[in-house]
Amino acid sequence: MKKGFSLIELLIVIAIISLFGFLVFDFLKKVEIKQDPYSIKNLKKVFQDYGDIELLCIDKCAQCFTHTPGSDALQEASSDLKELQAYTVDKNDNPLKIEFGRTKDRRICLRYRHYANGSNTQIILESEGKFFYFPSYFGEVSVYESAEDAAEAWIKGSEILRSKGNYY
């Protein structure tokens, strides 16, 4: 009589080990993301796995917090964001500085929201003489030398989105 494992027993063991491996690697991936401080270059990528989440920074962006809509809790977040200025584009297609207001008598320097559908706050951020354009849906963060160049990218992206409606 031969001793050994049946094919079904081997498949069950392989399935259990695979499931365990996927769970461990998924957990490690999330831990890596959480430990990585938020910087302008990785801001959009960091939040893509979190669904609906908002980043709020105060005190010249020295302190940042994440907030999930529907929750009252703010979680402190590690951040490399310092001395930022945020811009939008006004109705005349010119860059316009955004003032986010104050909270508890502390100036808010950034409010960035990432939505569950993959879109995010369309914004231009200035840091160390560079201008970072965050498109709302498609594309990666682009770097420009001036606010006007970033505003042109904003306008061009908006025109592309408007023309996409012709296909639906």
N, C-alpha and C positions, 0 to 999 in steps of 0.2 A: 504494500500500500504506500503510495507517494504522499509525502507531507508537503504542504505549501499553501499558498493563498489562492483563493479563487479570483477571477477577473473582477467581479463585483466588489470584493473586499479591497482590492488594490485601487479601484476607481473611487471608492468612498474615502480612503485614506488620502489620495491625491487631491480630492475635492476639499477636504477639511484643511489640509496644509495650504492649498491655494487660497482659500477664503481667509485663513489666518494671515497669510502673507500680504494679501491685498489690504486688509484692515491695518496691519502694522505700517505698511508703506504709506497708506493714506494719512494715518496719524502723524508719521514723521514729516510728511510733506507740509501738513498744516502747522506743525511746530516750527519748521524752518521759516515759513512765511511770518508767523507771529513774532519770531525773534528778530527778523530783519527790520531795522528801523525804516519808517516811511521816509522816502526821499522823493523828490519831484520825478525822477526818472522811473521809479518803480511804483508810483502811487496807483496808477490805473491797473497794473497787473496784480498788485497785492489784493485789491478788493474784488477781483473778478469771481472768486470762489465764495464770497460771503453773501451774495444776494443783495438785499436792500440794506444799506449801511451809510452812515454819514460821518465824516471826519470834521471835527471842530477844533481849531487852534486859536489860542489866545496868547497874550503877552509877547507880541512880535514873533509868534509861532514857536516860542520856546516850550510851550506845553500844548499837547494835543490829546484829544479824547475821541473815542468812537462811540457812536450812538446808533442803536437799532430802533427804527420806528416801531411804536407800540410799546416800547420799554422806557421807563423813566431813568434807568441807570446809564451813567457815563462810565466808560472804561478808559483808564489812562493808556496812552499809546506812546511807544518810543518813536521819536521823530528826529530826522536830520533837517527838517524844514526850519529855516531861520530867515528873518528879515524878508519876508515875501510881500509882494504887492500883487493884488489880483485885479484883472481887467475884464471887461466885457466889451461888446461892440454896440455903440449907440445907433439910433435910427439913421444917422448920416454916415454910417460905416466907419466911424472913427473909434479908436480905443478909448475906453472910459474907465477910470479907476473905480473899483467897487469899495464901498464902505459897508462892512457887515454889521456895524453897530457895536454895542457893548453888552456884556453880561456881568452882573455883579461888579460893576464899575471897572471892568477889564475889557480892553479893546479886542474884538474878534478880528483876527487877521485872515482867516480862511474858513470857509464852509464848502466842503466838497462832498457831493452825494453820488453814490454808485447805486444803481437800481438793479433789481433782480433780472430784468430782461437784457442786461449787458450794457445799457446806456449809462451815461454819467453826466454830471454838471459840465456844460460847455464853458470853458474858462481859459483865460490866458494868465499865467503866473510869471512874475518877474523875480529873478533871483540872481544875484551877482552879475548883473549886466546882460543876462540872457533871458529870452522870453520863450516860455514853454506853452504851446497851444495844445489843449486837450479837446479833441473833437468829441461830440456828444455820442456818436454811435460807432463809426467805422474808423479804423486806422489807429496808429500809435501816436504817442506824444511826439510832437515836432518841436525842434529848437530853432529860434530865429534871433537875429541880431537886434531887431527893433520891434517895438509894439505895433508899428504900422505893418510890417511884414507878417506878423502873427495875425493881425486883423484881416489882412488879405486872404490868408489861409482859411480863416473863419468864414469869410464871405464866400470863398470858392467852395468850401465844404457845404455851406448852406444851399448854394445853387445846385450842387450835385444832388443833395437830398430832395430838393423841390422837384427836380427833373425825374427822379426815380418814381414819383407818383404817376407818371404817364404810363407806366407798365402795369398798373393794377387796375 
